[in-house]
Amino acid sequence: MKVSVNMKKIKKKTKKSNRPPTPPILSPFTWMDEEGMHLLASETAPSPKQLEEMTKKIQEGIRESPLWEEMVKTFGKEKAEELLHQC
């Protein structure tokens, strides 16, 4: 009985060692430049719910930034809101 248990352990170890190493998961990295906002992430694509939450956070961030005031001055509040919802 012990021999079969040891064989199972050996098979498990062999299976694990044949797998490619799991790459490290990095936290998302965002930055802004003249082209706009960029996001770099190593995880799977976000779900629709996560995308919606991210969109809301980005829109809130824009509303709290000096860019929002400039958008409202340039386009008016209604058009600025429309542009914001396109983000």
C-alpha distances in whole Angstrom, upper triangle without the diagonal:
4,5,5,7,9,10,11,13,15,16,17,19,20,22,23,25,26,28,32,33,34,38,39,41,44,47,49,53,56,60,63,66,69,66,65,62,58,55,52,48,45,43,43,47,48,48,51,51,51,53,56,55,55,59,60,59,61,64,64,64,67,69,69,70,73,72,73,76,77,76,78,81,81,80,80,78,77,77,74,72,72,71,68,67,66,64
4,5,5,6,9,10,11,12,14,15,17,18,20,21,23,25,27,30,31,32,36,37,39,42,45,48,51,54,58,61,64,67,65,63,60,57,53,50,47,43,42,42,46,47,47,51,51,50,52,55,54,54,58,59,58,60,63,63,63,65,68,67,68,71,71,71,75,76,74,76,80,79,78,79,77,76,76,73,71,71,70,67,66,65,63
4,5,5,6,9,10,11,12,14,15,16,18,20,21,23,25,29,29,31,35,36,39,42,45,48,50,54,57,61,63,66,64,63,60,56,53,50,46,43,41,42,45,47,47,51,51,50,52,55,54,54,58,59,58,60,63,63,63,66,68,68,68,72,71,71,75,76,75,77,80,79,78,79,77,76,76,73,71,71,70,67,66,65,63
4,5,5,6,9,10,11,12,14,15,17,19,20,21,23,27,28,30,33,35,37,41,43,46,49,52,56,59,61,64,62,61,58,54,51,48,44,41,39,39,43,44,44,48,48,47,50,52,52,52,55,57,56,58,61,61,61,64,66,66,66,70,69,69,73,74,72,74,78,77,76,77,74,74,73,71,69,68,67,65,63,63,60
4,5,5,6,9,10,11,13,14,16,17,19,20,22,26,26,27,31,32,34,38,40,43,46,50,53,57,59,62,60,59,55,52,48,45,42,38,37,37,41,42,42,46,46,45,48,50,49,50,53,54,53,55,58,58,58,61,63,63,64,67,66,67,70,71,70,72,75,75,74,74,72,71,71,69,66,66,65,63,61,61,58
4,5,5,6,9,10,11,12,14,15,17,19,21,24,25,26,30,31,33,37,40,43,45,49,52,56,58,61,59,58,55,51,48,45,41,38,37,37,41,42,43,46,47,45,48,51,50,50,53,55,54,55,58,59,58,61,63,63,63,67,66,67,70,71,70,72,75,74,74,75,72,72,71,69,67,66,65,63,61,61,58
4,5,5,6,9,10,10,12,14,15,17,19,23,24,26,29,31,33,37,40,42,45,49,52,55,58,60,58,57,54,51,47,44,41,37,36,36,40,41,42,46,46,45,47,50,49,49,53,54,53,55,58,58,58,61,63,63,63,67,66,66,70,70,69,71,74,74,73,74,72,71,70,68,66,66,64,62,61,60,57
4,5,5,6,9,10,11,12,14,16,17,21,22,23,27,29,31,34,37,40,43,46,49,53,55,58,56,55,51,48,44,41,38,34,33,33,37,38,39,42,42,41,44,47,46,46,49,51,50,52,55,55,55,58,60,60,60,64,63,63,67,68,66,68,71,71,70,71,69,68,67,65,63,62,61,59,57,57,54
4,5,5,6,9,10,11,12,14,16,19,20,21,25,26,29,32,35,38,40,44,47,51,53,56,54,53,50,46,43,40,36,33,31,32,36,37,38,42,42,40,43,46,45,45,48,50,49,50,53,54,53,56,58,58,58,62,61,62,65,66,65,67,70,69,69,70,67,67,66,64,62,61,60,58,56,56,53
4,5,5,6,9,10,11,12,15,18,19,21,25,26,29,32,35,38,41,44,47,51,53,56,54,53,50,46,43,40,36,33,32,32,36,38,39,43,43,42,44,47,46,46,49,51,50,51,54,55,54,57,59,59,59,63,62,62,66,66,65,68,71,70,69,70,68,68,67,64,63,62,61,58,57,56,54
4,5,5,6,9,10,11,13,17,18,20,24,26,28,32,34,37,40,43,46,50,52,55,52,51,48,45,41,38,35,31,30,30,34,36,37,40,41,40,42,45,44,44,47,49,48,49,53,53,53,55,58,58,58,61,60,61,65,65,64,66,69,68,67,69,66,66,65,63,61,60,59,57,55,54,52
4,5,5,6,9,10,11,15,16,17,21,23,25,28,31,34,37,40,43,47,49,52,50,49,45,42,39,35,32,28,27,28,31,33,34,37,38,36,39,42,41,41,44,46,45,46,49,50,49,52,54,54,55,58,57,58,61,62,61,63,66,65,64,65,63,63,62,59,58,57,56,53,52,51,49
4,5,5,6,9,10,14,14,16,20,21,24,27,30,33,36,39,42,46,48,51,49,48,45,41,38,35,31,28,27,28,31,33,35,38,39,37,39,42,42,41,44,46,45,46,49,50,49,52,54,54,54,57,56,57,61,61,60,63,66,65,64,65,63,63,62,60,58,58,56,54,52,52,49
4,5,5,6,9,12,14,16,20,22,25,28,31,34,36,40,43,46,48,51,49,48,45,41,38,35,32,28,27,28,32,34,35,39,40,38,40,43,43,42,45,47,46,47,50,51,50,52,55,55,55,58,57,58,62,62,61,63,66,65,65,66,64,64,62,60,58,58,56,54,53,52,49
4,6,5,7,11,12,14,18,20,23,26,29,31,34,38,41,44,46,49,46,45,43,39,36,32,29,26,25,25,28,31,32,35,36,35,37,40,40,39,42,44,43,44,47,48,48,50,53,53,53,56,55,56,59,59,58,61,63,63,62,63,61,60,59,57,55,55,53,51,50,49,46
4,5,6,9,10,11,15,17,19,23,26,28,31,35,38,41,43,46,44,43,40,36,33,30,27,23,22,23,26,29,30,34,34,33,35,38,37,37,40,42,41,41,45,46,45,47,50,50,50,53,52,53,56,57,56,58,61,60,59,61,59,58,57,55,53,53,51,49,48,47,44
4,6,8,9,12,15,17,20,23,27,29,32,35,38,41,43,46,44,43,40,37,34,30,27,23,23,24,28,30,32,36,37,35,36,40,39,38,41,43,42,43,46,47,46,48,51,51,51,54,53,54,57,57,56,59,62,61,60,62,60,60,58,56,55,54,52,50,49,48,45
4,7,9,12,15,18,21,24,27,29,32,35,38,41,43,45,43,43,40,36,33,30,27,23,23,23,27,30,31,35,36,34,36,39,39,38,41,43,42,42,46,47,46,48,51,51,51,54,52,53,57,57,56,59,61,60,60,61,59,59,57,55,54,53,51,49,48,47,44
4,6,8,12,15,17,21,24,26,28,32,34,38,39,42,40,39,36,33,30,26,23,19,19,20,23,26,27,31,32,30,32,35,35,34,37,39,38,39,42,43,42,44,47,47,47,50,49,50,53,53,52,55,58,57,56,57,56,55,54,51,50,49,48,46,44,43,41
4,6,9,12,15,18,21,23,25,29,31,35,36,39,37,36,33,30,27,23,21,17,17,18,21,24,26,30,31,29,30,34,34,32,35,38,36,36,40,41,40,42,45,45,45,47,46,47,51,51,50,52,55,54,53,55,53,53,51,49,48,47,45,43,42,41,38
4,6,9,12,15,19,21,23,26,29,33,34,37,35,35,32,28,25,21,19,15,16,17,21,23,26,29,30,28,29,33,32,30,33,36,34,35,38,39,38,40,43,43,42,45,44,45,49,49,48,51,53,52,52,54,52,52,50,48,47,46,44,42,41,40,37
4,6,9,12,15,18,20,24,27,30,32,35,33,32,29,25,22,19,16,12,12,14,17,20,22,26,27,24,26,29,28,27,30,32,31,31,35,36,34,37,40,39,39,42,41,42,46,46,45,47,50,49,49,50,49,48,47,44,43,43,41,39,38,37,34
4,6,9,13,15,17,20,23,27,28,31,30,29,26,22,19,15,13,9,10,13,16,18,21,25,26,23,24,27,27,25,28,30,29,29,32,33,32,34,37,37,36,39,38,39,43,43,42,45,47,46,46,48,46,46,44,42,41,41,38,36,36,34,31
4,6,10,12,15,18,21,25,27,30,29,27,24,21,18,14,12,9,10,13,16,18,21,24,25,22,23,26,25,23,26,28,26,27,30,31,29,32,35,34,34,37,36,37,41,41,40,43,45,45,45,46,44,44,43,40,39,39,37,35,34,34,30
4,7,9,12,16,19,22,25,28,27,25,22,18,15,12,9,6,7,10,13,14,17,21,21,18,19,23,21,19,23,25,23,23,27,27,26,28,31,31,31,34,33,34,37,38,37,40,42,42,41,43,41,41,40,37,36,36,34,31,31,30,27
4,6,9,12,15,19,22,25,24,22,19,16,12,9,7,6,8,11,14,15,18,21,21,18,19,22,20,18,21,23,21,21,25,25,23,26,29,28,28,30,30,31,34,35,34,37,39,39,39,40,38,39,37,35,34,34,32,29,29,29,25
4,6,10,13,17,20,23,22,20,17,14,11,9,7,7,8,12,13,13,17,19,19,15,16,19,17,15,18,20,17,18,21,22,20,22,25,24,24,27,27,28,31,32,31,34,36,36,36,37,35,36,35,32,31,31,29,26,26,26,23
4,7,10,14,17,20,19,16,13,10,7,6,4,7,8,11,12,12,15,17,17,13,14,17,15,12,15,17,15,14,18,19,17,19,22,22,22,25,24,25,28,29,28,30,33,33,33,34,32,32,31,28,27,28,25,23,23,23,19
4,7,11,13,17,16,14,11,8,6,5,6,10,12,14,14,14,18,20,20,16,16,18,17,13,16,18,15,14,18,19,16,18,21,21,20,22,21,23,26,26,26,29,31,31,31,32,31,32,30,27,27,27,25,22,23,22,18
4,7,10,14,13,11,7,5,4,6,9,12,14,16,15,15,18,19,19,16,15,17,16,12,14,16,13,11,15,16,13,15,18,18,16,19,18,20,23,23,22,25,27,27,27,29,27,28,27,23,23,24,21,19,20,19,15
4,7,10,10,8,6,5,7,9,12,15,18,20,18,18,21,22,22,19,17,19,18,14,15,17,15,12,15,16,13,14,18,17,15,17,16,18,21,20,20,24,25,25,25,27,26,28,26,22,23,24,20,18,20,19,15
4,7,8,5,4,6,9,12,15,19,21,22,21,20,23,23,24,21,18,20,19,15,15,17,15,12,14,16,12,12,16,16,13,14,13,15,18,17,17,21,22,21,22,24,24,25,23,20,21,21,18,16,19,17,14
4,5,5,7,8,12,14,17,21,23,25,23,23,26,26,27,24,21,23,22,19,18,20,18,15,17,19,16,14,18,18,15,15,13,17,19,17,18,21,22,21,22,24,25,26,23,20,22,22,19,18,20,19,16
4,6,9,11,14,17,20,24,26,27,25,25,28,27,28,26,23,24,24,21,20,22,20,17,18,20,17,15,19,19,16,16,13,16,18,16,16,20,20,19,20,23,23,25,22,19,21,21,17,17,20,18,16
4,7,8,12,15,18,22,24,24,22,22,25,24,26,23,20,22,22,19,18,20,19,16,17,20,17,15,19,20,17,17,14,17,20,18,17,20,22,19,20,23,23,24,21,19,20,20,16,16,18,16,13
4,7,10,13,17,20,22,22,20,20,22,22,23,20,17,19,19,15,14,17,15,12,13,16,13,12,15,17,14,15,12,14,17,16,15,18,20,18,19,21,21,22,19,17,18,18,14,13,15,13,10
4,7,10,13,17,18,19,17,17,20,19,20,17,15,16,16,12,12,14,13,9,12,14,12,11,15,16,14,15,13,15,18,18,17,20,22,21,21,23,22,23,21,18,18,18,15,14,15,14,10
4,7,10,14,15,17,15,15,18,19,20,16,14,17,16,13,13,16,14,12,15,17,14,14,18,19,17,19,17,19,22,21,20,24,26,24,25,27,26,26,24,21,21,21,18,17,18,16,12
4,6,10,12,13,12,12,15,16,17,14,12,15,15,11,12,15,14,12,15,17,15,16,19,20,19,21,19,21,24,24,23,26,28,27,27,29,28,28,26,23,23,23,20,18,19,17,14
4,7,9,11,11,12,16,18,19,15,14,18,17,14,16,18,17,15,19,20,18,20,23,23,22,25,23,25,28,28,27,30,32,31,31,33,31,32,30,27,27,27,24,22,22,21,17
4,6,8,9,10,14,16,17,14,13,17,16,13,16,19,17,16,20,21,20,21,25,25,24,27,26,27,30,30,29,32,35,34,33,35,33,33,32,29,28,28,26,24,23,22,19
4,7,9,11,15,17,19,15,16,19,19,16,19,22,20,20,23,25,23,25,28,28,28,31,29,30,34,34,33,36,38,37,37,39,37,37,35,33,32,31,29,27,27,25,22
4,7,8,12,15,16,13,14,17,17,15,18,21,19,20,23,24,23,25,28,29,29,32,30,31,35,35,33,36,39,38,37,39,37,36,35,33,31,31,29,27,26,25,22
4,6,9,12,14,12,12,16,16,15,17,20,20,20,23,25,24,26,29,29,30,33,31,31,35,35,34,36,39,38,37,38,36,36,34,32,31,30,28,26,25,24,21
4,7,9,11,9,9,13,14,12,14,17,17,17,20,22,22,23,26,27,28,30,28,29,32,33,31,33,36,35,34,35,33,32,31,29,27,26,25,23,21,20,18
4,7,8,6,6,10,10,9,12,14,14,15,18,19,20,21,23,25,25,29,27,27,30,31,29,31,34,33,32,33,31,30,29,27,25,24,23,21,19,19,16
4,5,5,6,9,10,10,12,14,15,16,18,20,21,23,24,26,27,30,28,28,31,32,30,32,35,34,33,33,31,30,29,27,25,24,24,21,19,19,17
4,5,5,6,9,10,10,12,14,15,16,18,20,21,23,24,26,29,27,26,30,30,28,29,33,32,30,30,28,27,26,25,22,21,21,19,16,16,15
4,5,5,6,9,10,11,13,14,15,17,18,20,21,23,25,28,26,25,29,30,28,29,32,32,30,30,27,26,26,24,22,21,21,19,16,17,16
4,5,5,6,9,10,11,12,14,15,16,18,20,21,23,26,25,24,27,29,27,28,31,31,30,30,27,27,26,24,22,22,21,18,16,17,15
4,5,5,6,9,10,10,12,14,15,16,18,20,21,24,22,22,25,26,24,25,29,28,27,27,25,24,23,21,19,19,18,15,13,14,12
4,5,5,6,9,10,11,12,14,15,17,19,20,23,21,20,24,25,22,24,27,27,25,25,23,21,21,19,17,17,16,14,11,12,11
4,5,5,6,9,10,11,12,14,15,17,19,22,21,20,23,25,23,24,27,27,26,26,23,23,23,20,18,18,18,15,13,15,13
4,5,5,6,9,10,10,12,14,15,17,20,19,18,22,23,21,22,26,26,25,25,22,22,22,19,17,18,17,13,13,13,11
4,5,5,6,9,10,11,12,14,15,18,17,16,19,20,18,20,23,23,21,22,19,19,18,16,14,14,13,10,9,10,7
4,5,5,6,9,10,11,12,14,18,16,15,18,20,18,19,22,23,21,21,18,18,18,15,13,14,14,10,9,11,9
4,5,5,6,9,10,11,12,16,15,14,18,19,18,19,22,23,22,22,19,20,20,17,15,16,15,12,12,14,11
4,5,5,6,9,10,11,14,12,12,16,17,15,17,20,20,20,20,18,18,18,14,13,14,13,9,10,11,8
4,5,5,6,9,10,13,11,10,13,15,13,14,17,18,17,17,14,15,14,11,10,11,10,6,8,10,7
4,5,5,6,9,12,12,10,13,15,14,15,18,19,18,18,15,16,16,13,11,14,13,10,11,13,11
4,5,5,6,10,10,9,12,14,14,15,18,19,19,19,16,18,18,14,13,16,14,11,13,14,12
4,5,5,8,7,6,9,11,10,12,14,15,15,15,13,15,14,11,11,13,11,8,11,12,10
4,6,8,8,5,8,10,10,10,13,15,14,14,11,13,14,10,9,13,12,9,11,14,12
4,7,8,7,9,12,12,12,15,17,17,16,14,17,17,13,13,16,15,12,15,17,15
4,5,6,8,9,10,12,13,15,16,16,15,17,17,13,14,17,15,12,16,17,15
4,5,5,7,9,10,11,13,14,15,14,17,17,13,15,17,15,14,17,18,17
4,6,5,6,9,10,10,12,13,13,15,14,10,12,15,12,11,15,15,13
4,5,5,6,9,10,10,10,9,12,11,8,9,12,10,9,13,14,13
4,5,5,6,9,10,10,9,13,12,9,11,14,13,12,16,17,16
4,5,5,6,8,9,10,13,12,9,12,14,13,13,16,17,16
4,5,5,6,7,8,10,9,6,9,11,9,9,13,13,13
4,6,5,5,5,8,8,6,8,11,10,11,14,15,15
4,6,6,8,11,10,9,12,14,13,14,17,18,19
4,6,9,11,9,8,12,13,12,13,17,17,17
4,7,8,6,6,9,10,9,11,14,14,16
4,6,6,6,9,10,11,12,14,16,17
4,6,5,6,9,10,10,12,14,16
4,5,5,6,9,10,11,13,15
4,5,5,6,8,10,11,13
4,5,5,6,9,10,11
4,5,5,6,9,10
4,5,5,7,9
4,5,5,7
4,5,5
4,5
4
